[in-house]
Each structure stands twice: as C-alpha cells, then as structure tokens.
Amino acid sequence: MIRVVVYLSGKAECQLLETQLRQLLSRRSNEELDCRFYADPAAARAALLTERADAICWDVTDPAGLAYLAAVRTAGREAFLLVMAAATTSPLVYLKPELAPDSLILRPVTAEECRRAAGEIFDRLLAAQHEGADCFVVKSRDERIRVPYRKILYFEARERRLCLRMAGEELTFTGTLEKLLETLPPEFRRVHRSFVVNADNIQRVVLSQNLVYLRGDVAVPLSRSYKKEVREYDA
C-alpha cells in the first residue's frame, strides 16, 4: 500500500492528480494506492502526524498552510514532498531547508505535469522498496538508514530499545524483538531473550560456555532454551 496525503483546495486539481497517480501506479506496480485529500491544512497535518505517508502533496500558496507543512516536516522527513505553487509564488517560500521539497508543480496544473510528478514519486518509492528487499531499514525522526542484512551481526534488546550491531558500529531504534523477528529473513535466529543473531555471520558456538561467536570474534550470550537454534555451529 502506497499512501499519499494531499492538501489542495481545488477539487479539479485533486482529481487530476489522483487520476495520474492511479494510472501510472497501475502500469508500474501491483501496489494499491491510498490517496487522501484535505482542503484544511490543519486536518492534513493531523492525519500525517497520526499515520505515516509515503508521499505528500501540499499547496504552498497559502501562508497558513505553510506553517502546518513545516510542522509535518519537522516530525518526519522520509516522505516524498511535492509542492504546488503559483507561477507568481517566490521560490523563497518553499525552497527552504526545513521543507526540502522533492518536486514542484506550477499552476495552471496540467495532466502532463501531474504525470511527471507522479513518475518522480513512484521512481523514488518503488526503487526504495526494491533496495529494501535485502536491507533492514532503521527509521528515525530525520532519516532512514538502510543496512544490508549481510552486515548485521546481531540485534539486542537494551533499555526498552533495540540495538543493531555491525562491525564497529551500532544503531538504536524503538521496537521489540518479538515484532522484529516477524520481519526478518530466516537466517536471523534468537539465541537469548535479549539477542537475535545473523546465523550467516556465526563463526562458532561454544555450548559449554553458552556463547555464540560472530564474525570479528564478537561474542553474544546463548540461553539454554535456544541452543537448538545454533547447535550445528557447535565448536
């Protein structure tokens, strides 16, 4: 599901944009489109702060609406941002670091311009999905970090957060190991109530010491109840 949130006051512009989004996506992917339109910037902001969007289209000719857009971008920068402006709108209004738009449509809005913008949106989103197939994505307020699964040594539950450990680097994010395991490929195995390891990076398992040694001689604890998960690596 690709979710797009649109703040525009013109019904005809909304229909034109939605038509091009749906037509283009149907030709390029089997994904479904959830396109939500708002004539009130406060309602659009509330929707975006409640639920994630993959792309945002925002009318920047409304000064009041700009303040709401700034709040949305402060809360999360990962969505593709398409701004719609008049030919007379100064670029200084929307070309700001705190907004960082990805694309622009100038009025009068045409089907060709909507089709171009839709292509840019789906180029980004569909490419990210393909890239993410072999990566784990760590999400923060300001960015998404893609980590190839092969580089991950283990995940650790630590102080109500999760830690992703690579060779010489750690990334932390919110979540639980139970939910995490539902999304990981099968090479990731739980070896302790606080640890999930990448079995492809196991060097050896020493059952007598209750330890799993990963690439780089990184050791993690092994619980008795999880020994069967890694017994074939026993040194």
C-alpha positions as CSV (number, residue, x, y, z in Angstrom):
1,M,0.0,0.0,0.0
2,I,1.3,3.4,-1.0
3,R,-0.2,6.2,1.0
4,V,-0.4,9.8,-0.4
5,V,-1.7,12.7,1.6
6,V,-2.7,15.8,-0.4
7,Y,-3.6,19.3,0.9
8,L,-5.3,21.2,-2.0
9,S,-8.4,23.4,-2.1
10,G,-9.2,22.9,-5.8
11,K,-11.4,19.8,-6.5
12,A,-10.4,19.7,-10.2
13,E,-6.7,19.7,-9.3
14,C,-7.2,16.9,-6.8
15,Q,-9.0,14.8,-9.4
16,L,-6.3,15.4,-12.0
17,L,-3.5,14.5,-9.6
18,E,-5.3,11.3,-8.4
19,T,-6.1,10.1,-11.9
20,Q,-2.4,10.4,-12.9
21,L,-1.2,8.7,-9.7
22,R,-3.6,5.8,-10.1
23,Q,-2.9,5.3,-13.8
24,L,0.8,5.4,-13.5
25,L,0.9,3.1,-10.5
26,S,-1.3,0.5,-12.2
27,R,1.2,0.3,-15.0
28,R,4.3,0.0,-12.8
29,S,3.3,-2.0,-9.8
30,N,0.7,-4.2,-8.1
31,E,0.7,-1.9,-5.1
32,E,-2.6,-0.3,-4.1
33,L,-2.9,3.4,-3.7
34,D,-4.4,5.1,-0.6
35,C,-4.8,8.8,-1.7
36,R,-6.4,11.1,0.9
37,F,-7.3,14.7,0.1
38,Y,-7.8,17.6,2.6
39,A,-9.0,21.1,2.0
40,D,-8.0,22.1,5.5
41,P,-4.2,22.2,6.3
42,A,-4.8,21.5,10.0
43,A,-6.7,18.3,9.1
44,A,-3.9,17.2,6.7
45,R,-1.3,17.9,9.4
46,A,-3.2,15.9,12.0
47,A,-3.5,12.9,9.6
48,L,0.2,13.0,8.8
49,L,1.2,13.1,12.5
50,T,-1.1,10.2,13.2
51,E,-0.2,7.9,10.4
52,R,2.8,7.5,8.1
53,A,2.6,8.7,4.5
54,D,4.9,7.8,1.6
55,A,4.3,11.0,-0.3
56,I,2.8,14.4,0.4
57,C,1.4,17.0,-2.0
58,W,1.0,20.4,-0.4
59,D,-0.3,23.8,-1.7
60,V,2.3,26.3,-0.6
61,T,0.4,29.4,-1.9
62,D,-1.5,29.5,1.4
63,P,0.7,31.2,4.1
64,A,-1.3,29.5,6.9
65,G,-0.8,26.1,5.3
66,L,3.0,26.6,5.2
67,A,3.2,26.6,9.0
68,Y,1.4,23.3,9.1
69,L,3.7,21.8,6.5
70,A,6.8,22.9,8.5
71,A,5.4,21.1,11.5
72,V,4.9,17.9,9.4
73,R,8.5,18.0,8.0
74,T,9.9,18.6,11.5
75,A,8.1,15.4,12.7
76,G,9.5,13.3,9.8
77,R,11.4,13.9,6.6
78,E,11.1,10.5,5.0
79,A,8.0,11.2,2.8
80,F,8.4,12.4,-0.7
81,L,7.2,16.0,-0.8
82,L,5.6,17.5,-3.9
83,V,4.7,21.2,-3.5
84,M,2.2,23.0,-5.7
85,A,2.7,26.7,-6.2
86,A,1.6,29.6,-8.5
87,A,3.9,30.9,-11.1
88,T,4.0,34.2,-9.1
89,T,5.0,32.4,-5.9
90,S,8.5,33.2,-4.9
91,P,10.8,30.1,-4.6
92,L,12.0,31.5,-1.3
93,V,8.6,30.5,0.1
94,Y,9.2,26.8,-0.4
95,L,12.9,26.2,-1.2
96,K,13.8,26.1,2.5
97,P,16.0,23.6,4.3
98,E,13.2,22.9,6.8
99,L,10.8,21.9,4.0
100,A,13.2,20.3,1.4
101,P,10.7,19.6,-1.3
102,D,11.4,16.8,-3.8
103,S,9.4,18.1,-6.7
104,L,7.2,21.0,-7.8
105,I,4.1,21.7,-9.9
106,L,3.4,25.2,-11.0
107,R,-0.2,26.3,-11.7
108,P,-2.1,26.1,-14.0
109,V,-2.0,22.4,-13.3
110,T,-1.9,20.1,-16.3
111,A,-2.2,16.3,-16.8
112,E,1.3,16.3,-18.2
113,E,2.8,17.9,-15.1
114,C,0.8,15.6,-12.8
115,R,2.1,12.6,-14.7
116,R,5.7,13.9,-14.5
117,A,5.4,14.4,-10.7
118,A,3.7,11.0,-10.2
119,G,6.6,9.4,-12.1
120,E,9.1,11.1,-9.8
121,I,7.2,9.9,-6.7
122,F,7.0,6.3,-7.9
123,D,10.6,6.3,-9.1
124,R,11.7,7.0,-5.5
125,L,9.2,4.8,-3.7
126,L,9.4,1.7,-5.9
127,A,13.2,1.9,-6.1
128,A,13.4,2.1,-2.3
129,Q,11.2,-1.0,-2.0
130,H,13.4,-2.9,-4.3
131,E,16.6,-1.8,-2.5
132,G,15.0,-2.6,0.9
133,A,14.4,-6.2,-0.1
134,D,18.0,-7.0,1.0
135,C,18.3,-4.4,3.7
136,F,17.0,-3.6,7.1
137,V,15.7,0.0,7.5
138,V,16.4,1.9,10.7
139,K,13.9,4.7,11.0
140,S,14.5,7.9,13.0
141,R,12.7,11.2,13.0
142,D,15.0,12.7,10.4
143,E,16.1,9.9,8.1
144,R,16.0,6.2,7.1
145,I,19.2,4.2,7.2
146,R,19.4,1.1,5.1
147,V,21.7,-1.6,6.4
148,P,22.4,-4.7,4.2
149,Y,21.4,-7.8,6.2
150,R,24.8,-9.4,5.5
151,K,26.5,-6.6,7.5
152,I,24.3,-7.2,10.6
153,L,25.9,-9.2,13.4
154,Y,23.0,-9.1,15.9
155,F,20.1,-7.2,17.3
156,E,20.0,-6.6,21.1
157,A,17.1,-5.5,23.3
158,R,18.6,-2.9,25.6
159,E,16.9,-0.5,28.0
160,R,13.5,-0.5,26.2
161,R,15.1,0.0,22.8
162,L,16.7,-2.2,20.1
163,C,20.3,-2.0,19.1
164,L,21.5,-3.1,15.7
165,R,25.2,-4.2,15.8
166,M,27.6,-4.2,12.9
167,A,31.3,-4.4,12.8
168,G,32.4,-1.3,14.7
169,E,29.0,0.4,14.6
170,E,25.7,0.4,16.5
171,L,22.3,1.9,15.6
172,T,19.5,2.1,18.1
173,F,15.7,2.4,17.4
174,T,12.4,1.6,19.0
175,G,10.7,-1.8,18.9
176,T,10.7,-5.3,20.4
177,L,12.5,-8.4,19.4
178,E,9.1,-10.3,19.1
179,K,7.9,-7.8,16.5
180,L,11.3,-7.6,14.8
181,L,11.5,-11.4,14.3
182,E,8.3,-11.2,12.3
183,T,10.0,-9.1,9.7
184,L,13.5,-10.6,9.5
185,P,14.6,-13.2,6.9
186,P,15.1,-16.8,8.2
187,E,18.9,-16.5,8.8
188,F,18.2,-14.4,11.9
189,R,17.8,-16.6,15.0
190,R,17.0,-15.9,18.6
191,V,19.8,-17.1,20.9
192,H,18.8,-15.3,24.1
193,R,15.8,-13.4,25.3
194,S,17.8,-10.2,24.5
195,F,19.7,-11.3,21.4
196,V,18.9,-12.2,17.8
197,V,21.9,-13.1,15.7
198,N,22.6,-13.4,11.9
199,A,23.4,-17.1,11.5
200,D,25.3,-16.3,8.3
201,N,27.8,-14.5,10.4
202,I,28.3,-17.2,13.1
203,Q,31.9,-18.4,13.3
204,R,31.4,-20.9,16.1
205,V,29.2,-21.8,19.0
206,V,30.7,-23.0,22.3
207,L,27.9,-24.7,24.1
208,S,30.0,-25.4,27.2
209,Q,30.4,-21.6,27.6
210,N,26.9,-20.6,26.5
211,L,28.4,-18.3,23.9
212,V,27.9,-17.6,20.2
213,Y,30.9,-16.1,18.4
214,L,30.2,-14.0,15.3
215,R,32.4,-12.5,12.6
216,G,35.2,-10.5,14.2
217,D,35.1,-12.7,17.2
218,V,32.2,-10.8,18.7
219,A,30.6,-12.9,21.4
220,V,26.9,-12.9,22.5
221,P,25.3,-15.0,25.2
222,L,23.4,-18.2,24.4
223,S,20.5,-19.3,26.6
224,R,19.8,-23.0,27.2
225,S,16.3,-22.8,25.7
226,Y,17.7,-21.5,22.4
227,K,20.7,-23.9,22.0
228,K,18.9,-26.0,19.4
229,E,18.7,-22.9,17.1
230,V,22.5,-23.0,16.7
231,R,23.6,-26.5,17.7
232,E,25.1,-27.2,14.2
233,Y,27.7,-24.5,14.8
234,D,29.0,-26.1,18.0
235,A,32.8,-25.9,18.1
